[in-house]
Amino acid sequence: MRRRQRCEAWLVAGLLALGCAEKKPPPPPPPTVLVAPAVKEDVSVYSEFVGTVNGYLNVDIRARVAGFLKSQDYKDGAYVKAGTLLFTIDPAQYQSQVLQAQGELAQAQALLSRANVTVQRYRPLAAKQAVSQQDLDNALAGQQAATGQVESAKAALEQAKLNLGYTRITSPVEGIAGTAQVNIGGLVGQGVPTLLTTVSQVEPAKVIFSVSEAEYLRQAPLVRQMIEQRNPTEMNRRLADMLDGGTGGLQLILADNSTYPYRGFVIAVQRQVQTTTGTIQVEAVFPNPTALLRPGQYARVRGTLPGEAGSKLLVPQAAVSEVQGAYSVAVVSPDDKVQLRQVEVGSRVGTRWIVTSGLNAGERVIVEGLQKVTDGMQVKPEPAPTPQAEAPR
């Protein structure tokens, strides 16, 4: 009886152990990834930079003499020509100063005339020893002092006239005058020259954009090809050519993604790279006959890179990973295994990279799911959705 109970106990224990044993889980299915083929296409390669429109000249108009602003003689935002009257400062005190300076000059000239007469009378008398040499020397000294007083009075009169002229404030350039910064009746010119408004010369317009140091070195042929010296005659000739439909040069893409109808060209590259940002500033000019371009506008500057047009191998940007300047893609082999591969890239074309080495046309690269794959992993590739056609450039 005991033996039978012992056997039953062992049997129950074995069944329990068998029931508690974990079943080995099946291997997980290969992860699904989206892939796109590397394709060869004929492309024109562009370099594009974010820029800001600025006036070719931005002139701050300031009050150079103190006084109360008598009138604003232009409309805010108006297009003005060089010499256009912008503001008038009450001239009364400066008119008085001119009259006072004229009177002091007349008085000094009268003293000089009297000193001249005295010298003329004493000179022959001194030769005959009818007067002492000391008397003649005193007369000559008085003549020199009177001459100095006349010159000082003339300078004071010129300064008074200059100050009176400063009460009429005109535009030194042709362009768009901004909003007045001071109301009529306000006191201006006290201590420091008061900013009244700014006039921006917008024909041509200047566009300023920054290029990274690495990009500048890579695109140096483009910059060298288009840069022009600041020669007014040559620049005006080039601008006229752009107005007549000239080709080449730079394109300008405005904030609404429209392409500006006139092309421009580089006129200057700053002398140094900014150490804080690692960029170098570039300036370009564009014809602006309708004053459509205004200072402060956002724009994208686009230029065709010389020698980079033709058949190029392209992959989506999402397929390319960058780590410390090294680029790689995850290639899916014909047996659906992942190969992590180093590649070299060229320029961006829209939403794609040009691959210059390390990849062949037709090979599939992962564009979604890169974070869950490793080298040699089996995957389940599915075609990525075909992107919409990029807008023509």
C-alpha positions as CSV (number, residue, x, y, z in Angstrom):
1,M,0.0,0.0,0.0
2,R,2.7,2.4,0.9
3,R,4.6,1.5,-2.2
4,R,1.6,2.3,-4.3
5,Q,1.1,5.6,-2.6
6,R,4.8,6.5,-3.2
7,C,4.5,5.7,-6.9
8,E,1.4,7.8,-7.2
9,A,3.2,10.7,-5.5
10,W,6.1,10.4,-7.9
11,L,3.6,10.3,-10.9
12,V,1.8,13.4,-9.7
13,A,5.1,15.3,-9.1
14,G,6.2,14.4,-12.6
15,L,3.0,15.5,-14.2
16,L,3.2,18.8,-12.3
17,A,6.8,19.4,-13.4
18,L,5.8,18.6,-16.9
19,G,2.9,21.1,-16.7
20,C,5.0,23.8,-15.2
21,A,7.8,23.5,-17.8
22,E,7.9,26.7,-20.1
23,K,7.5,26.2,-23.7
24,K,10.3,27.7,-25.8
25,P,8.8,30.8,-27.6
26,P,9.0,30.8,-31.4
27,P,11.6,33.3,-32.9
28,P,10.2,36.8,-33.5
29,P,9.3,37.6,-37.1
30,P,11.7,39.8,-39.1
31,P,11.0,43.5,-38.6
32,T,9.2,45.3,-41.4
33,V,11.1,48.2,-43.0
34,L,10.3,50.5,-45.8
35,V,12.8,50.5,-48.6
36,A,13.4,52.6,-51.8
37,P,15.8,51.9,-54.7
38,A,18.8,54.0,-55.5
39,V,18.1,55.5,-58.9
40,K,20.1,57.3,-61.5
41,E,18.6,60.5,-62.9
42,D,19.7,63.4,-64.9
43,V,19.7,66.3,-62.5
44,S,20.8,69.9,-62.2
45,V,22.4,70.4,-58.8
46,Y,21.5,73.5,-56.8
47,S,23.0,75.1,-53.8
48,E,20.4,76.9,-51.7
49,F,20.9,79.3,-48.7
50,V,18.5,81.2,-46.5
51,G,18.9,84.9,-46.9
52,T,17.5,88.3,-45.9
53,V,16.8,91.2,-48.2
54,N,18.4,94.5,-47.4
55,G,18.7,97.9,-49.0
56,Y,21.8,98.3,-51.1
57,L,22.3,101.4,-49.0
58,N,20.5,102.0,-45.7
59,V,21.0,105.7,-44.6
60,D,20.0,106.8,-41.1
61,I,18.6,110.3,-41.3
62,R,19.5,112.2,-38.1
63,A,19.0,115.7,-36.7
64,R,22.4,117.4,-36.7
65,V,21.3,120.5,-34.8
66,A,19.1,120.9,-31.8
67,G,15.6,122.3,-32.1
68,F,11.9,121.6,-32.4
69,L,10.7,119.6,-35.4
70,K,8.6,122.0,-37.4
71,S,7.4,119.7,-40.2
72,Q,7.6,116.3,-41.8
73,D,7.8,117.0,-45.5
74,Y,7.3,113.4,-46.9
75,K,4.8,110.6,-46.4
76,D,5.9,107.6,-44.4
77,G,7.0,104.8,-46.8
78,A,7.2,107.1,-49.8
79,Y,9.7,106.7,-52.6
80,V,12.0,109.7,-52.5
81,K,14.7,111.0,-54.7
82,A,18.1,112.3,-53.6
83,G,17.7,115.9,-52.3
84,T,14.0,115.5,-51.4
85,L,13.1,117.5,-48.3
86,L,12.2,115.1,-45.5
87,F,12.0,117.3,-42.3
88,T,12.3,120.9,-41.2
89,I,13.6,122.0,-37.8
90,D,12.4,125.4,-36.6
91,P,15.1,127.7,-38.1
92,A,14.5,130.9,-36.1
93,Q,17.4,130.6,-33.7
94,Y,19.8,129.7,-36.5
95,Q,18.6,132.6,-38.6
96,S,19.4,134.9,-35.7
97,Q,22.8,133.3,-35.4
98,V,23.6,134.0,-39.0
99,L,22.6,137.6,-38.6
100,Q,24.7,137.9,-35.5
101,A,27.7,136.3,-37.3
102,Q,27.3,138.7,-40.2
103,G,27.3,141.7,-37.9
104,E,30.5,140.4,-36.1
105,L,32.2,139.9,-39.5
106,A,31.3,143.5,-40.5
107,Q,32.7,144.8,-37.3
108,A,35.9,142.8,-37.7
109,Q,36.3,144.0,-41.3
110,A,35.9,147.6,-40.1
111,L,38.7,147.1,-37.5
112,L,40.9,145.6,-40.2
113,S,40.3,148.5,-42.5
114,R,41.3,150.9,-39.8
115,A,44.4,148.9,-39.0
116,N,45.3,148.8,-42.7
117,V,45.0,152.6,-42.9
118,T,47.2,153.0,-39.8
119,V,49.9,150.8,-41.3
120,Q,49.8,152.7,-44.6
121,R,50.3,156.0,-42.8
122,Y,53.0,154.8,-40.4
123,R,55.2,153.0,-43.0
124,P,56.5,156.1,-44.9
125,L,56.7,158.1,-41.7
126,A,58.8,155.4,-40.0
127,A,61.1,155.5,-43.1
128,K,61.7,159.2,-42.5
129,Q,62.0,158.6,-38.7
130,A,58.9,160.8,-38.2
131,V,57.5,158.1,-36.1
132,S,59.3,155.5,-34.1
133,Q,59.8,151.9,-35.3
134,Q,57.9,150.8,-32.2
135,D,54.8,152.7,-33.4
136,L,55.0,151.0,-36.8
137,D,55.5,147.6,-35.2
138,N,52.4,148.1,-33.0
139,A,50.4,149.1,-36.1
140,L,51.5,146.0,-37.9
141,A,50.6,143.8,-34.9
142,G,47.2,145.5,-34.8
143,Q,46.8,144.8,-38.5
144,Q,47.6,141.0,-38.0
145,A,45.2,140.8,-35.0
146,A,42.4,142.5,-37.1
147,T,43.1,140.0,-39.9
148,G,42.7,137.1,-37.5
149,Q,39.5,138.5,-36.2
150,V,38.1,138.8,-39.7
151,E,39.0,135.2,-40.5
152,S,37.4,134.0,-37.2
153,A,34.3,136.0,-37.9
154,K,34.1,134.4,-41.4
155,A,34.4,130.9,-40.0
156,A,31.7,131.7,-37.4
157,L,29.4,133.0,-40.2
158,E,30.0,129.8,-42.3
159,Q,29.2,127.6,-39.3
160,A,26.1,129.6,-38.6
161,K,25.0,129.2,-42.2
162,L,25.8,125.5,-42.0
163,N,23.7,125.1,-38.9
164,L,20.9,126.9,-40.6
165,G,21.2,124.6,-43.6
166,Y,20.9,121.6,-41.2
167,T,17.4,122.7,-40.3
168,R,16.3,121.5,-43.7
169,I,16.9,117.7,-43.7
170,T,17.0,116.1,-47.2
171,S,17.6,112.6,-48.4
172,P,21.1,111.8,-49.6
173,V,20.0,108.9,-51.7
174,E,17.1,107.8,-53.8
175,G,15.0,105.1,-52.1
176,I,12.2,104.3,-49.7
177,A,11.8,106.5,-46.7
178,G,10.7,104.8,-43.5
179,T,8.3,105.8,-40.8
180,A,9.2,109.0,-39.0
181,Q,10.6,108.3,-35.5
182,V,9.8,111.7,-34.0
183,N,6.5,113.6,-34.0
184,I,6.2,117.2,-35.2
185,G,6.9,119.5,-32.3
186,G,9.4,117.1,-30.7
187,L,12.7,118.4,-29.5
188,V,15.5,116.8,-31.5
189,G,19.3,116.9,-31.6
190,Q,19.9,117.4,-27.9
191,G,23.2,115.8,-26.9
192,V,23.3,113.2,-29.7
193,P,22.0,113.3,-33.3
194,T,18.4,112.1,-33.1
195,L,17.3,109.4,-35.5
196,L,14.4,110.7,-37.6
197,T,14.0,108.0,-40.2
198,T,15.9,105.7,-42.5
199,V,16.0,105.8,-46.3
200,S,16.8,102.5,-48.0
201,Q,18.1,102.4,-51.6
202,V,16.3,99.3,-52.9
203,E,17.3,99.5,-56.6
204,P,19.2,97.3,-56.7
205,A,18.3,95.2,-53.6
206,K,21.0,93.4,-51.6
207,V,20.5,89.9,-50.3
208,I,22.7,88.7,-47.4
209,F,23.1,85.0,-46.6
210,S,25.4,82.9,-44.6
211,V,27.3,79.8,-45.8
212,S,28.9,77.2,-43.5
213,E,32.7,76.9,-43.7
214,A,32.4,73.4,-45.1
215,E,29.8,74.4,-47.6
216,Y,31.8,77.4,-48.6
217,L,34.9,75.3,-49.3
218,R,32.8,72.8,-51.2
219,Q,31.0,75.4,-53.2
220,A,34.0,77.7,-53.8
221,P,33.8,77.2,-57.6
222,L,30.3,78.6,-57.6
223,V,31.4,81.6,-55.6
224,R,34.4,82.2,-57.7
225,Q,32.4,81.9,-60.9
226,M,29.8,84.5,-59.9
227,I,31.6,87.1,-57.8
228,E,32.0,90.6,-59.2
229,Q,34.2,93.4,-58.0
230,R,32.4,96.5,-56.6
231,N,32.9,98.4,-59.9
232,P,29.8,100.6,-60.3
233,T,30.0,100.6,-64.1
234,E,30.4,96.8,-64.4
235,M,27.7,96.2,-61.8
236,N,25.2,98.5,-63.5
237,R,26.0,96.8,-66.9
238,R,25.4,93.4,-65.3
239,L,22.2,94.5,-63.6
240,A,20.9,95.9,-66.9
241,D,21.6,92.5,-68.5
242,M,19.6,90.8,-65.7
243,L,16.7,93.1,-66.4
244,D,16.8,92.2,-70.1
245,G,16.4,88.5,-69.3
246,G,20.0,87.5,-68.7
247,T,20.5,83.9,-67.7
248,G,22.9,82.4,-65.2
249,G,23.6,83.9,-61.8
250,L,21.5,83.4,-58.7
251,Q,17.8,82.8,-58.3
252,L,15.7,84.2,-55.5
253,I,12.9,82.2,-54.0
254,L,10.4,84.4,-52.0
255,A,8.5,83.5,-48.9
256,D,5.4,82.3,-50.9
257,N,7.7,79.9,-52.8
258,S,7.4,82.0,-56.0
259,T,10.6,82.6,-58.0
260,Y,11.7,86.2,-58.3
261,P,11.6,87.2,-62.0
262,Y,15.1,88.7,-62.1
263,R,18.4,86.9,-61.4
264,G,21.3,88.4,-59.3
265,F,25.0,87.8,-58.7
266,V,27.4,87.8,-55.8
267,I,29.2,91.1,-55.1
268,A,31.1,90.4,-51.9
269,V,32.2,87.7,-49.5
270,Q,33.2,88.8,-46.0
271,R,36.9,88.6,-45.1
272,Q,36.6,86.0,-42.4
273,V,34.5,83.1,-41.1
274,Q,32.6,83.9,-37.9
275,T,34.2,81.7,-35.2
276,T,31.0,81.6,-33.1
277,T,28.8,80.2,-35.9
278,G,31.3,78.7,-38.3
279,T,29.7,80.6,-41.2
280,I,30.9,83.2,-43.7
281,Q,28.6,86.0,-44.9
282,V,27.9,86.5,-48.6
283,E,26.3,89.5,-50.3
284,A,24.4,89.4,-53.6
285,V,22.5,92.0,-55.6
286,F,19.3,91.7,-57.6
287,P,17.5,94.2,-59.9
288,N,14.5,95.6,-58.2
289,P,12.7,97.9,-60.6
290,T,9.3,97.6,-59.0
291,A,10.5,97.8,-55.4
292,L,8.9,94.4,-54.7
293,L,11.9,93.5,-52.6
294,R,12.0,95.3,-49.2
295,P,14.5,95.3,-46.4
296,G,13.9,92.5,-43.9
297,Q,12.2,90.1,-46.4
298,Y,12.9,86.4,-46.1
299,A,14.2,84.7,-49.2
300,R,16.2,81.7,-50.4
301,V,19.1,82.2,-52.6
302,R,19.7,79.4,-55.1
303,G,22.6,78.9,-57.5
304,T,23.4,76.1,-60.0
305,L,26.7,74.3,-59.2
306,P,29.0,74.3,-62.2
307,G,30.0,70.8,-63.5
308,E,27.5,68.9,-61.3
309,A,24.7,68.5,-63.9
310,G,24.1,65.1,-65.5
311,S,23.3,61.5,-64.5
312,K,23.6,61.1,-60.7
313,L,22.8,58.3,-58.2
314,L,20.0,59.5,-55.8
315,V,18.6,58.1,-52.6
316,P,16.1,59.7,-50.2
317,Q,17.6,61.9,-47.4
318,A,15.9,59.7,-44.8
319,A,18.0,56.7,-46.0
320,V,21.3,58.5,-45.1
321,S,22.7,58.6,-41.6
322,E,25.5,61.0,-40.6
323,V,27.8,60.4,-37.6
324,Q,30.7,62.8,-37.1
325,G,30.9,63.6,-40.8
326,A,30.7,60.0,-41.9
327,Y,27.7,58.9,-44.0
328,S,26.1,55.5,-44.1
329,V,23.0,53.7,-45.5
330,A,21.4,50.4,-44.7
331,V,21.2,48.2,-47.8
332,V,18.7,45.3,-48.0
333,S,20.3,42.4,-50.0
334,P,18.4,40.2,-52.4
335,D,17.9,37.7,-49.5
336,D,16.4,40.4,-47.4
337,K,19.4,40.8,-45.0
338,V,20.7,44.2,-43.9
339,Q,24.1,45.5,-44.9
340,L,25.3,48.6,-43.1
341,R,27.5,50.4,-45.7
342,Q,29.6,53.6,-45.7
343,V,28.9,55.9,-48.6
344,E,30.1,59.2,-49.9
345,V,27.6,61.9,-50.7
346,G,27.5,65.0,-52.8
347,S,24.9,67.7,-52.9
348,R,21.3,67.6,-51.9
349,V,18.7,67.6,-54.7
350,G,15.3,68.5,-53.2
351,T,14.6,65.7,-50.7
352,R,17.3,63.4,-51.9
353,W,21.1,63.0,-51.6
354,I,23.5,62.4,-54.4
355,V,25.6,59.3,-53.6
356,T,29.0,59.5,-55.2
357,S,30.4,56.1,-54.1
358,G,29.5,53.0,-52.0
359,L,26.2,52.2,-53.6
360,N,24.9,50.9,-57.0
361,A,21.8,51.8,-58.9
362,G,18.9,49.6,-58.1
363,E,20.1,48.6,-54.6
364,R,17.4,48.9,-52.0
365,V,18.0,51.2,-49.0
366,I,16.0,51.5,-45.8
367,V,14.1,54.8,-45.5
368,E,12.0,53.9,-42.5
369,G,12.9,51.5,-39.6
370,L,16.7,52.3,-39.5
371,Q,16.6,52.4,-35.7
372,K,15.5,48.8,-35.3
373,V,18.0,47.0,-37.6
374,T,21.6,45.8,-37.2
375,D,24.1,44.5,-39.7
376,G,23.2,41.1,-41.0
377,M,19.6,41.2,-39.6
378,Q,16.8,39.5,-41.6
379,V,14.1,42.0,-42.4
380,K,10.8,42.1,-44.2
381,P,11.1,44.9,-46.8
382,E,8.2,46.8,-48.2
383,P,8.3,49.5,-50.8
384,A,8.2,53.0,-49.4
385,P,5.4,55.3,-50.8
386,T,6.5,57.1,-53.9
387,P,7.0,60.8,-53.0
388,Q,5.1,63.5,-54.9
389,A,7.1,65.0,-57.7
390,E,9.2,67.9,-56.5
391,A,8.3,71.3,-57.7
392,P,10.4,72.4,-60.7
393,R,13.3,74.6,-59.8
